[in-house]
């Protein structure tokens, strides 16, 4: 139950990332969230939308794994490892806070999934 709750939370985070990056990037909330001025937000909107789409795929993978019950454990592990790696890479190359916002929840969910009894 704890593992599923943490995985659902990580999936929800990635749905929120999708919304911010695909639909709100150039809006005041998106610009404030990512610390962008209007000009830079407009110039990078296509890149952000692409990134948002990938976050949506990560969320979809987690939801697929959750819906698969006990047979979805490997699916969850795969997508959570992808999320952790992406979070670490993002922290190293873009913004350090990505480590706490993306990678840490992913590590918590991955740990819970790996410790859960099948």
PETAKA-V535784 format. One record per residue. RES is the residue in one small letter. PHI is phi in whole degrees, -180 to 180 (999 if undefined). NEAR is the number of other ideal C-beta (glycine too) atoms within 12 Angstrom. Layout:
res->RES phi->PHI near->NEAR
res->RES phi->PHI near->NEAR
This chain:
res->x phi->999 near->12
res->x phi->-63 near->16
res->x phi->-60 near->29
res->x phi->-62 near->25
res->x phi->-65 near->18
res->x phi->-66 near->30
res->x phi->-63 near->41
res->x phi->-62 near->25
res->x phi->-63 near->27
res->x phi->-64 near->44
res->x phi->-61 near->34
res->x phi->-62 near->22
res->x phi->-56 near->32
res->x phi->-72 near->39
res->x phi->-67 near->25
res->x phi->-65 near->26
res->x phi->-60 near->37
res->x phi->-57 near->28
res->x phi->-62 near->24
res->x phi->-61 near->31
res->x phi->-80 near->33
res->x phi->-91 near->26
res->x phi->-119 near->20
res->x phi->-116 near->24
res->x phi->-53 near->32
res->x phi->-93 near->27
res->x phi->-83 near->21
res->x phi->-54 near->15
res->x phi->-64 near->17
res->x phi->-64 near->30
res->x phi->-64 near->23
res->x phi->-66 near->16
res->x phi->-60 near->22
res->x phi->-102 near->30
res->x phi->65 near->12
res->x phi->-110 near->26
res->x phi->-84 near->15
res->x phi->-59 near->16
res->x phi->-62 near->11
res->x phi->-66 near->17
res->x phi->-60 near->27
res->x phi->-64 near->17
res->x phi->-65 near->14
res->x phi->-107 near->23
res->x phi->-59 near->26
res->x phi->-66 near->16
res->x phi->-63 near->20
res->x phi->-65 near->32
res->x phi->-63 near->24
res->x phi->-62 near->17
res->x phi->-63 near->27
res->x phi->-62 near->29
res->x phi->-61 near->22
res->x phi->-62 near->25
res->x phi->-63 near->37
res->x phi->-65 near->26
res->x phi->-64 near->24
res->x phi->-63 near->40
res->x phi->-62 near->33
res->x phi->-62 near->21
res->x phi->-63 near->29
res->x phi->-67 near->40
res->x phi->-65 near->24
res->x phi->-58 near->21
res->x phi->-61 near->34
res->x phi->-64 near->31
res->x phi->-73 near->18
res->x phi->-86 near->19
res->x phi->64 near->14
res->x phi->-65 near->17
res->x phi->-76 near->13
res->x phi->-91 near->25
res->x phi->-59 near->25
res->x phi->-64 near->18
res->x phi->-64 near->25
res->x phi->-61 near->39
res->x phi->-60 near->27
res->x phi->-58 near->23
res->x phi->-69 near->35
res->x phi->-68 near->42
res->x phi->-63 near->27
res->x phi->-59 near->29
res->x phi->-65 near->43
res->x phi->-63 near->30
res->x phi->-63 near->22
res->x phi->-62 near->29
res->x phi->-65 near->36
res->x phi->-66 near->22
res->x phi->-61 near->17
res->x phi->-62 near->26
res->x phi->-67 near->21
res->x phi->-77 near->14
res->x phi->-110 near->12
res->x phi->-121 near->21
res->x phi->-150 near->19
res->x phi->-58 near->16
res->x phi->-64 near->16
res->x phi->-61 near->28
res->x phi->-58 near->24
res->x phi->-83 near->18
res->x phi->-83 near->27
res->x phi->-113 near->37
res->x phi->-69 near->30
res->x phi->-62 near->25
res->x phi->-60 near->32
res->x phi->-64 near->41
res->x phi->-64 near->23
res->x phi->-61 near->26
res->x phi->-66 near->39
res->x phi->-62 near->31
res->x phi->-61 near->22
res->x phi->-64 near->26
res->x phi->-65 near->37
res->x phi->-68 near->21
res->x phi->-86 near->15
res->x phi->-68 near->22
res->x phi->-77 near->11
res->x phi->-68 near->14
